[in-house]
Amino acid sequence: MKVVGFVGSPRKKGNTTTIVNEVLRGATEAGAETKIFNINELGIRGCQACYKCQTPEGKCVQTDGMAPLYDEIFSADAVVIGTPVFMFQVTGQTKIFIDRLFALLYLKDGKPGAFRNKIKGKKVITVYSQGQPDTSLFASSFDLNEGVLSFLGFKVEGRIAAGGMASLDSVHGDQAVMNKAYAAGAELVQQKQ
Ligand SMILES: Cc1cc2nc3c(=O)[nH]c(=O)nc-3n(C[C@H](O)[C@H](O)[C@H](O)COP(=O)(O)O)c2cc1C
């Protein structure tokens, strides 16, 4: 069982990283192998709309920091995708990462609109961290993000949204969020057994 975390925060020691790490700790202690990547530091360019990813291999042709992440996703049983809320939405870094997952879809017999999912059923847990205390404020944005992940073929297993995360270490004072994160990670592994 392998669980891989992706963090779309520019703050490597921020709340999103802490929560994603807690999901991974839950998974590790339940027996999984885990890894974490900070999207911000990998130098990932935006999708160039060349459509050269539209092959059964399901990888982008750009040779940047995204290139090794496809195999990480293909070999994982579950992924965790965490992002702070910037301007009501996922961060730009997270959006670029998700755009590049367009490669996970490919055209059936070359016909536009007839997509097959390369990663159908792979589990994902989403993590959001925001300054505003009320986590229902941006729920429509979270729904949209998870709609895209479902469209790509992921099975959304859970959402952890943390509100009131104004300073770098706010989440350390929110035991309920940390407990939820740990339990979500452990559950990923227990479901598999
Ligand atoms: C550019 C920017 C935009 C932000 N927009 C929002 C927002 O729309 N709503 C909100 O509640 N918090 C907003 N925040 C606060 C962050 O979501 C919050 O501090 C979050 O916990 C940061 O996550 P991190 O600690 O993982 O970096 C914004 C912060 C920045 C820097």
The ligand as a Gaussian input file, in Angstrom:
#p B3LYP/6-31G(d) Opt

LIG

0 1
 C       -2.613000      35.331000      -1.624000
 C       -3.436000      34.809000      -0.474000
 C       -4.795000      34.705000      -0.614000
 C       -5.571000      34.221000       0.427000
 N       -6.919000      34.092000       0.243000
 C       -7.679000      33.601000       1.249000
 C       -9.092000      33.475000       1.075000
 O       -9.652000      33.784000       0.035000
 N       -9.807000      32.993000       2.114000
 C       -9.225000      32.634000       3.312000
 O       -9.938000      32.195000       4.216000
 N       -7.892000      32.732000       3.497000
 C       -7.102000      33.201000       2.492000
 N       -5.745000      33.276000       2.658000
 C       -5.130000      32.757000       3.904000
 C       -4.610000      31.319000       3.699000
 O       -5.574000      30.493000       3.104000
 C       -4.218000      30.687000       5.038000
 O       -3.247000      31.454000       5.697000
 C       -3.727000      29.251000       4.890000
 O       -3.785000      28.623000       6.133000
 C       -2.319000      29.156000       4.364000
 O       -1.951000      27.800000       4.280000
 P       -0.447000      27.342000       4.640000
 O       -0.227000      27.620000       6.097000
 O       -0.401000      25.904000       4.296000
 O        0.472000      28.131000       3.756000
 C       -4.948000      33.804000       1.647000
 C       -3.556000      33.936000       1.785000
 C       -2.806000      34.444000       0.742000
 C       -1.302000      34.541000       0.914000

